[in-house]
Amino acid sequence: MAKHRSNYLIDQLISNKLSRSELDEFLAGLHNEEAMQAYSEALETHFKTLLGQQENLPESAQNGT
């Protein structure tokens, strides 16, 4: 599976837009070392982005007040 396709599948999964056939493709990739590495890299990038956004929020927003 191409890295671009793996990134696309992760993006669709995160945004809750994964179709049934894409879900099947994603799950099949869990048995493929190359796809797993691409999934891992895409998820790491996503979570680092989320952490960066969290750090840029005003403190009141971070505390939920």
MDTraj code that builds the backbone (N, CA, C; nanometers):
import mdtraj as md
import numpy as np

residues = "MET ALA LYS HIS ARG SER ASN TYR LEU ILE ASP GLN LEU ILE SER ASN LYS LEU SER ARG SER GLU LEU ASP GLU PHE LEU ALA GLY LEU HIS ASN GLU GLU ALA MET GLN ALA TYR SER GLU ALA LEU GLU THR HIS PHE LYS THR LEU LEU GLY GLN GLN GLU ASN LEU PRO GLU SER ALA GLN ASN GLY THR".split()
xyz = np.array([
    [0.0859, -0.1177, 0.0000],
    [0.0000, 0.0000, 0.0000],
    [0.0901, 0.1235, 0.0000],
    [0.0585, 0.2167, -0.0841],
    [0.1377, 0.3381, -0.0943],
    [0.1189, 0.4229, 0.0314],
    [0.2242, 0.4957, 0.0671],
    [0.2195, 0.5805, 0.1858],
    [0.1073, 0.6846, 0.1736],
    [0.0906, 0.7382, 0.0550],
    [-0.0149, 0.8370, 0.0323],
    [-0.1519, 0.7768, 0.0646],
    [-0.1733, 0.6551, 0.0229],
    [-0.3023, 0.5887, 0.0480],
    [-0.3214, 0.5639, 0.1977],
    [-0.2156, 0.5234, 0.2642],
    [-0.2232, 0.5015, 0.4088],
    [-0.2586, 0.6306, 0.4806],
    [-0.1967, 0.7403, 0.4405],
    [-0.2274, 0.8709, 0.5013],
    [-0.3730, 0.9087, 0.4768],
    [-0.4199, 0.8839, 0.3554],
    [-0.5593, 0.9124, 0.3219],
    [-0.6534, 0.8328, 0.4127],
    [-0.6262, 0.7043, 0.4311],
    [-0.7122, 0.6198, 0.5136],
    [-0.7137, 0.6676, 0.6585],
    [-0.5988, 0.7065, 0.7099],
    [-0.5922, 0.7585, 0.8469],
    [-0.6716, 0.8885, 0.8566],
    [-0.6567, 0.9766, 0.7592],
    [-0.7321, 1.1021, 0.7590],
    [-0.8824, 1.0757, 0.7583],
    [-0.9250, 0.9806, 0.6766],
    [-1.0671, 0.9459, 0.6705],
    [-1.1140, 0.8862, 0.8036],
    [-1.0314, 0.8031, 0.8636],
    [-1.0646, 0.7415, 0.9921],
    [-1.0803, 0.8483, 1.1002],
    [-0.9848, 0.9398, 1.1078],
    [-0.9874, 1.0447, 1.2088],
    [-1.1085, 1.1352, 1.1914],
    [-1.1436, 1.1636, 1.0677],
    [-1.2568, 1.2535, 1.0423],
    [-1.3904, 1.1796, 1.0368],
    [-1.3875, 1.0503, 1.0666],
    [-1.5080, 0.9667, 1.0702],
    [-1.5796, 0.9642, 0.9345],
    [-1.5022, 0.9558, 0.8276],
    [-1.5575, 0.9521, 0.6924],
    [-1.5163, 0.8260, 0.6170],
    [-1.4684, 0.7280, 0.6890],
    [-1.4198, 0.6042, 0.6276],
    [-1.5372, 0.5209, 0.5770],
    [-1.5343, 0.4880, 0.4485],
    [-1.6393, 0.4020, 0.3936],
    [-1.6137, 0.2575, 0.4352],
    [-1.7106, 0.1724, 0.4107],
    [-1.6964, 0.0300, 0.4444],
    [-1.5778, -0.0314, 0.3708],
    [-1.5637, -0.0020, 0.2426],
    [-1.4525, -0.0597, 0.1657],
    [-1.3195, -0.0020, 0.2123],
    [-1.3177, 0.1264, 0.2509],
    [-1.1942, 0.1848, 0.3037],
    [-1.1595, 0.1252, 0.4396],
    [-1.2608, 0.0979, 0.5208],
    [-1.2367, 0.0320, 0.6490],
    [-1.1758, -0.1058, 0.6264],
    [-1.2287, -0.1804, 0.5328],
    [-1.1728, -0.3118, 0.5008],
    [-1.0270, -0.2995, 0.4565],
    [-1.0005, -0.1991, 0.3729],
    [-0.8638, -0.1767, 0.3258],
    [-0.7720, -0.1385, 0.4421],
    [-0.8219, -0.0516, 0.5307],
    [-0.7447, -0.0117, 0.6478],
    [-0.7123, -0.1322, 0.7356],
    [-0.8128, -0.2127, 0.7625],
    [-0.7926, -0.3309, 0.8471],
    [-0.6954, -0.4299, 0.7836],
    [-0.7022, -0.4458, 0.6528],
    [-0.6072, -0.5336, 0.5840],
    [-0.4657, -0.4807, 0.5998],
    [-0.4521, -0.3478, 0.6024],
    [-0.3203, -0.2874, 0.6198],
    [-0.2581, -0.3146, 0.7552],
    [-0.3408, -0.3516, 0.8530],
    [-0.2883, -0.3835, 0.9856],
    [-0.2034, -0.5100, 0.9843],
    [-0.2101, -0.5852, 0.8763],
    [-0.1307, -0.7074, 0.8617],
    [-0.0129, -0.6858, 0.7682],
    [0.0118, -0.5600, 0.7316],
    [0.1185, -0.5260, 0.6376],
    [0.2149, -0.4317, 0.7080],
    [0.3403, -0.4733, 0.7193],
    [0.4387, -0.3959, 0.7944],
    [0.4585, -0.2556, 0.7370],
    [0.4618, -0.2440, 0.6061],
    [0.4810, -0.1137, 0.5419],
    [0.3625, -0.0208, 0.5705],
    [0.2423, -0.0744, 0.5617],
    [0.1226, 0.0054, 0.5901],
    [0.1189, 0.0434, 0.7376],
    [0.1550, -0.0484, 0.8252],
    [0.1571, -0.0191, 0.9683],
    [0.2517, 0.0959, 0.9994],
    [0.3682, 0.0978, 0.9346],
    [0.4636, 0.2063, 0.9549],
    [0.4034, 0.3391, 0.9075],
    [0.3388, 0.3371, 0.7932],
    [0.2753, 0.4584, 0.7399],
    [0.1621, 0.5045, 0.8323],
    [0.0828, 0.4102, 0.8838],
    [-0.0243, 0.4447, 0.9774],
    [0.0361, 0.5107, 1.1023],
    [0.1415, 0.4499, 1.1526],
    [0.2073, 0.5007, 1.2722],
    [0.2575, 0.6433, 1.2517],
    [0.3218, 0.6683, 1.1389],
    [0.3738, 0.8013, 1.1097],
    [0.2602, 0.9029, 1.0949],
    [0.1534, 0.8640, 1.0277],
    [0.0397, 0.9545, 1.0084],
    [-0.0269, 0.9870, 1.1418],
    [-0.0440, 0.8871, 1.2269],
    [-0.1057, 0.9101, 1.3577],
    [-0.0159, 0.9954, 1.4472],
    [0.1146, 0.9708, 1.4409],
    [0.2082, 1.0516, 1.5193],
    [0.2001, 1.1986, 1.4772],
    [0.1966, 1.2229, 1.3473],
    [0.1841, 1.3599, 1.2965],
    [0.0540, 1.4232, 1.3446],
    [-0.0535, 1.3479, 1.3365],
    [-0.1838, 1.3990, 1.3802],
    [-0.1815, 1.4360, 1.5290],
    [-0.1299, 1.3482, 1.6123],
    [-0.1301, 1.3744, 1.7557],
    [-0.0353, 1.4882, 1.7926],
    [0.0761, 1.5020, 1.7225],
    [0.1652, 1.6161, 1.7466],
    [0.0949, 1.7463, 1.7103],
    [0.0169, 1.7442, 1.6038],
    [-0.0608, 1.8620, 1.5653],
    [-0.1615, 1.8967, 1.6744],
    [-0.2295, 1.7958, 1.7264],
    [-0.3252, 1.8191, 1.8345],
    [-0.2574, 1.8767, 1.9584],
    [-0.1409, 1.8244, 1.9920],
    [-0.0670, 1.8758, 2.1074],
    [-0.0252, 2.0201, 2.0843],
    [0.0176, 2.0508, 1.9642],
    [0.0552, 2.1878, 1.9307],
    [-0.0623, 2.2824, 1.9427],
    [-0.1783, 2.2381, 1.8991],
    [-0.2986, 2.3205, 1.9108],
    [-0.3337, 2.3411, 2.0577],
    [-0.3195, 2.2381, 2.1368],
    [-0.3498, 2.2463, 2.2801],
    [-0.2573, 2.3468, 2.3477],
    [-0.1300, 2.3466, 2.3114],
    [-0.0335, 2.4383, 2.3715],
    [-0.0624, 2.5831, 2.3349],
    [-0.1262, 2.6064, 2.2224],
    [-0.1549, 2.7421, 2.1768],
    [-0.2870, 2.7969, 2.2291],
    [-0.3640, 2.7148, 2.2986],
    [-0.4910, 2.7609, 2.3562],
    [-0.4654, 2.8462, 2.4797],
    [-0.5505, 2.9451, 2.5044],
    [-0.5389, 3.0191, 2.6304],
    [-0.5589, 2.9231, 2.7461],
    [-0.4976, 2.9524, 2.8592],
    [-0.5038, 2.8614, 2.9726],
    [-0.6471, 2.8341, 3.0185],
    [-0.7349, 2.9326, 3.0088],
    [-0.8738, 2.9118, 3.0505],
    [-0.9426, 2.8060, 2.9642],
    [-0.9096, 2.8022, 2.8350],
    [-0.9673, 2.7026, 2.7450],
    [-0.9121, 2.5648, 2.7745],
    [-0.7864, 2.5568, 2.8146],
    [-0.7256, 2.4271, 2.8463],
    [-0.7872, 2.3672, 2.9717],
    [-0.8275, 2.4531, 3.0653],
    [-0.8845, 2.4049, 3.1919],
    [-1.0350, 2.3867, 3.1837],
    [-1.0940, 2.4212, 3.0711],
    [-1.2370, 2.4050, 3.0550],
    [-1.3192, 2.5112, 3.1246],
    [-1.2560, 2.6230, 3.1554],
    [-1.3301, 2.7312, 3.2217],
    [-1.3457, 2.8499, 3.1311],
])
top = md.Topology()
chain = top.add_chain()
for i, resn in enumerate(residues, 1):
    res = top.add_residue(resn, chain, resSeq=i)
    for name in ("N", "CA", "C"):
        top.add_atom(name, md.element.get_by_symbol(name[0]), res)
traj = md.Trajectory(xyz[None], top)
